[in-house]
Amino acid sequence: MRSIYVVLLLAVLFSGCIPFTGPNGQEYSLEKDRGGYYLSKSSILAVQPTFLLEENLTLISDVKGSIYEGGETVSVFGTCLTQDDAPYPNSSAVISVWYPNGTVLFQDTSMQEIQPAYFVYIAPMDVVGGTYLTEMECRVSGSNLTSLSFGEWQNPAWVSRIGNTEAIAQNLTITLNDLSVEVTNGFELTFDYLNQTNSTLTQLVNYTQNLSQEIYLVGQIANGSVDRNDSYLAQLIQNITSIVTPANESGLVNWTERTSALVYWHTWDIRVNAYDPNDLNQKLTFPDVQCSISTSLSPGVNIMEDVGNYFVYEEFINSANDFNWNVSCSYT
């Protein structure tokens, strides 16, 4: 018996404490301090997570967002499941969203249940661009149990840029389709166009001869009119002579330009007024004259649109390089 105490004493000296189990299952230990040896009762605190119920189920919240454009329909999906991916009984969900700058868009808005423990939030996308923080909270009816999950939805600037690019690509496809038709028909179209051009030139020569005779006759009648300055015949002869191209070497006329500001990824426009080269106060319009433009983004001849007493042209600035243009107006 004495040897047992010696072994016990040596164990205490080397280990510092020896565990004992009481009759009720409580654990004790023999410990030592400056005052000597003493028995200590251990205290075990049973800790359970706040997300556990009596059924020992874990409530797990999950939310998913995506990328949208302003005005599109947002569909944010979320689930309230157990650790085994089963629907958590009697669960519901609310959602809160913050703007990209951190201010609140809305809070604690109920989500629609599409099946047990599966939820969705549907609404129009806000026009403010950027990334929106989303918080989904799962709740259990008759309990204080909750579970949070965080996600995001986005309205980035490049979404609208993709839309603009798609529109440009569609226009390009249409142009290529038209071009393929002409190429397929081959030289037949070329000879048809040449024949039409020859026919048009012949008609133009005959028309010019007849026009000269008509101008002479109408002029004689107008001179014999009682009030030739205001008469219908005087106005008629003025209209007839206006379609004859004045005799200048280049056929060009004077013009003025007025443009909008050049802004990347915006539409740029130019307005052109044409004037008689011999009388800068006399404005010229279509069909007497026609204006065209060539730009660094659209080289070649681009006919400007006639809008009454001036001409306009628009172009979408989709390149950050230097942008320049050249306008030309001439008699038709």
HELIX and SHEET records of a PDB file:
HELIX    1   1 ARG A    2  SER A   15  1                                  14    
HELIX    2   2 TRP A  158  ASN A  185  1                                  28    
HELIX    3   3 PHE A  187  ASN A  223  1                                  37    
HELIX    4   4 TYR A  232  THR A  241  1                                  10    
SHEET    1   A 3 CYS A  17  THR A  21  0                                        
SHEET    2   A 3 GLU A  27  ASP A  33 -1                                        
SHEET    3   A 3 GLY A  36  LYS A  41 -1                                        
SHEET    1   B 4 ILE A  60  LYS A  64  0                                        
SHEET    2   B 4 THR A  73  LEU A  81 -1                                        
SHEET    3   B 4 TYR A 118  PRO A 124 -1                                        
SHEET    4   B 4 GLN A 112  GLN A 115 -1                                        
SHEET    1   C 4 VAL A 104  SER A 110  0                                        
SHEET    2   C 4 SER A  91  TRP A  98 -1                                        
SHEET    3   C 4 GLY A 130  VAL A 140 -1                                        
SHEET    4   C 4 THR A 146  ASN A 155 -1                                        
SHEET    1   D 3 ASN A 254  THR A 259  0                                        
SHEET    2   D 3 THR A 267  ASP A 276 -1                                        
SHEET    3   D 3 ASP A 279  LEU A 284 -1                                        
SHEET    1   E 4 ASN A 254  THR A 259  0                                        
SHEET    2   E 4 THR A 267  ASP A 276 -1                                        
SHEET    3   E 4 PHE A 311  PHE A 316 -1                                        
SHEET    4   E 4 GLU A 305  ASP A 306 -1                                        
SHEET    1   F 3 ASN A 302  ILE A 303  0                                        
SHEET    2   F 3 VAL A 289  THR A 295 -1                                        
SHEET    3   F 3 TRP A 325  TYR A 331 -1                                        
END                                                                             
